[in-house]
Amino acid sequence: MSAPQLLNLSGLSTQLLGRPTYHFEEVDSTQDMLKKMSGGVQQGTVVFADHQHKGRGRNGHIWFSLPEPQIYFSVLLAPKLSPPKFPMINIAAGLAVIEALEVCGIKDPKIKWPNDVYIQQKKAAGILSELLTSDVKERPFIILGIGINVSANLEDFPNELRDRATALSLTGCTCDRLELLCKVLNALESWFLMLEHGNFKLIQSEFSKKWLFHEKQIVVNMDSNRSLQGKAMGIDEDGALLLQKSSSEIARVFSGEVTLQT
Ligand code: BTN
């Protein structure tokens, strides 16, 4: 693995996030690298990499990591939140990516619950949050990782991803990768602080506006044996998906893969 350099990000307007940002040419996963460093660094520290050999996604999936120039980073957070609210960090992160993409001129990016970012019905960014347990009775740490496909041709993706994945360049966006990184970190800090201040209602309403499946009939596959169908109503204050079943009863769903009902 390469030695890190401190990255000086002139577009950063944060107090905490990205201060400092360590830049690696290559890592296995920015999540694992930050985890290794986490004993000696403070909240807000970012590990950013040009290339990942073993990028990780949610639910044990791999994150297919295209070669440079993409965005792969992980940030260390010590949220002042009760653990049931932790899923809201994923929602806040999705909103931050959406906001940054909009500032870069991308039209109508959407969130697929809990936090995939879609442009024109294809996934352009993914978010993974992992809890760091520690023996000390301090606040738990979360390592939040974000991957954004910045520049690629369709042929750069493996066959099986071509109808599901996209990159910003394929939508005509020519934004600079480091400028976009700054915009994501700036937006992430403000959404994160909003969350810590208990402003859940604003996050819920913003999520509804940006939700790919808002008020659509959906199927949530919780695991291979369990699925639920219903109307996508929004999220509650803990980030759980609210699904209105045919009986009109509202179910709270904490995890699962969501698709449109056909
Ligand atoms: C998903 O959509 O399943 C989540 C993908 C998260 C990918 C990012 S890239 C930076 C960070 N490092 C990783 O290994 N994963 C996250």
Boltz pocket constraint, residues with backbone or C-beta under 6 A from the ligand:
constraints:
  - pocket:
      binder: B
      contacts: [[A, 28], [A, 29], [A, 30], [A, 31], [A, 32], [A, 52], [A, 54], [A, 55], [A, 56], [A, 57], [A, 58], [A, 59], [A, 61], [A, 62], [A, 63], [A, 71], [A, 72], [A, 73], [A, 74], [A, 116], [A, 125], [A, 126], [A, 127], [A, 128], [A, 145], [A, 146], [A, 147], [A, 148]]
      max_distance: 6.0
